[in-house]
Amino acid sequence: MSSASKLRGKKILLGVTGCIAAYKACNLVRDLIKAGAEVRVILTPSALSFVTPLTLSTLSKNKVIVDVLPKSQGGDYEASPWHIEYGIWADIMLVAPASINTVAKITHGFADNALTTLVTALRSPLLVCPAADLDMYQYSVTQENLNTLRKRGVYVLEAETGELASGLSGIGRFPENGKIIDAVYTILRGNKLDLEGKKVLVTAGPTYEDIDPVRYLGNRSSGKMGFEIAKAAYLRGASVTLISGPSNQTAYPEIKRINVRSAAQMKNAVESEIADNEVLIMSAAVADFTPKAASTQKIKKGGTAPVIELDFTEDILSSLSKTGKFVVGFALETENEVENASKKLERKRLDLIVLNSLNEAGAGFENDTNAITILDKSGEKIRHNLSSKSEIAHIILDRIAVLD
Ligand SMILES: Cc1cc2nc3c(=O)[nH]c(=O)nc-3n(C[C@H](O)[C@H](O)[C@H](O)COP(=O)(O)O)c2cc1C
């Protein structure tokens, strides 16, 4: 599954309110449609000061609703309980951006405009993405309202911290579309916050072992699998630390990211973070060998070709105190895949091992998709066919979500 089909066939209601970030809803509509969804937009009257129904109707290729009641046409009315039809039609409703005012109204069950009326008639899950200036966002009543919504099973995607439209800096920024789409995917998968309270440490990417100041030994890992695991764990409510080797992938700002370069640095980082976490997912492709000594100067061309002598790197898992931790390892084998992965599971005393298949087109390094077999201590082996790395990340996390 590519990102173009992440929400294929999903019916999405997008409620837009009177926030400065309302203009971002225009691109959100496009990205939801690119992800395969059908989108119907509902605006609050205040949102009309920020975006036009014409724009959103053109982008969503659907009519846009602003008025809850039909307009009088010379005394003739066409009765249309559109809110009931919409409430049944949708797979999910997003209020994005959600103003502090609309958050308050939804919390208290108001039905005084098209958007709030629709929320009361909704049969599907609700995702609220509040965005506001930091004082409005942090206002105690706003926070109480958001907590009430969470307790009722509404998924609240917390605003981000950064520069705000007012020029102030703090919490209140509307999140990136990719994160909103990932949250929709997570909710539609039925997960919501099933990892809430869990602390998860993820390693990702390759490691680079320096030969000299210019050259290194690396591997083909892009980091995509580990970053997808970290992001999915965050969206399922976990507190996530991501230790990444050199990778151009991006995580969410709420994920604590520690950048490392070499296998030795990754080992040090894992050792200092493990005590604070209950789950360790080692998806990084850590180098097995490192040059005995990196040259401090660039090795010159000419004469005889240099011979680079290698040492084994220190194994991260074998020296680690894993008492009480749930540890997931990864294996990538080119022969006797299952047998070798099973031996690694035992040797490293892992709880699970995820075997990446290199023998299948579209799986493994650099791809957006992967196919895996999960092996556990009881000898159970479950094969998962080619899916997006985001779905594979969720499949791995499903095994962790069932832990106490
Ligand atoms: C320029 C401007 C920007 C605003 N941006 C926000 C915002 O980002 N978040 C918010 O909660 N309210 C914002 N407001 C205030 C809302 O528009 C106001 O509370 C309004 O009643 C919201 O109505 P609605 O919830 O029905 O859309 C803004 C107001 C103005 C004038």
The ligand as a MOL file (V3000), in Angstrom:
LIG
                    3D

  0  0  0     0  0            999 V3000
M  V30 BEGIN CTAB
M  V30 COUNTS 31 33 0 0 0
M  V30 BEGIN ATOM
M  V30 1 C -7.5120 36.8220 12.8890 0
M  V30 2 C -8.1660 35.8590 13.8340 0
M  V30 3 C -7.6020 34.6220 13.9910 0
M  V30 4 C -8.1730 33.7010 14.8580 0
M  V30 5 N -7.5840 32.4760 15.0270 0
M  V30 6 C -8.0860 31.6080 15.9310 0
M  V30 7 C -7.4460 30.3710 16.1340 0
M  V30 8 O -6.4230 30.0390 15.5440 0
M  V30 9 N -8.0000 29.5170 17.0380 0
M  V30 10 C -9.1310 29.8220 17.7320 0
M  V30 11 O -9.5600 29.0200 18.5460 0
M  V30 12 N -9.7630 30.9950 17.5140 0
M  V30 13 C -9.2720 31.8850 16.6420 0
M  V30 14 N -9.9060 33.0880 16.4460 0
M  V30 15 C -11.1510 33.3690 17.1780 0
M  V30 16 C -12.3410 32.6530 16.5490 0
M  V30 17 O -12.5000 33.0600 15.1970 0
M  V30 18 C -13.5990 32.9250 17.3560 0
M  V30 19 O -13.4600 32.3640 18.6410 0
M  V30 20 C -14.8450 32.4030 16.6850 0
M  V30 21 O -15.9410 32.6150 17.5500 0
M  V30 22 C -14.7660 30.9350 16.3620 0
M  V30 23 O -15.9920 30.4930 15.8230 0
M  V30 24 P -16.2640 29.0080 15.3720 0
M  V30 25 O -15.7510 28.1300 16.4540 0
M  V30 26 O -17.7190 28.9090 15.2360 0
M  V30 27 O -15.5790 28.7940 14.0830 0
M  V30 28 C -9.3650 34.0290 15.5700 0
M  V30 29 C -9.9200 35.2880 15.3810 0
M  V30 30 C -9.3340 36.1930 14.5250 0
M  V30 31 C -9.9590 37.5370 14.3780 0
M  V30 END ATOM
M  V30 BEGIN BOND
M  V30 1 1 1 2
M  V30 2 1 2 3
M  V30 3 2 2 30
M  V30 4 2 3 4
M  V30 5 1 4 5
M  V30 6 1 4 28
M  V30 7 2 5 6
M  V30 8 1 6 7
M  V30 9 1 6 13
M  V30 10 2 7 8
M  V30 11 1 7 9
M  V30 12 1 9 10
M  V30 13 2 10 11
M  V30 14 1 10 12
M  V30 15 2 12 13
M  V30 16 1 13 14
M  V30 17 1 14 15
M  V30 18 1 14 28
M  V30 19 1 15 16
M  V30 20 1 16 17
M  V30 21 1 16 18
M  V30 22 1 18 19
M  V30 23 1 18 20
M  V30 24 1 20 21
M  V30 25 1 20 22
M  V30 26 1 22 23
M  V30 27 1 23 24
M  V30 28 2 24 25
M  V30 29 1 24 26
M  V30 30 1 24 27
M  V30 31 2 28 29
M  V30 32 1 29 30
M  V30 33 1 30 31
M  V30 END BOND
M  V30 END CTAB
M  END
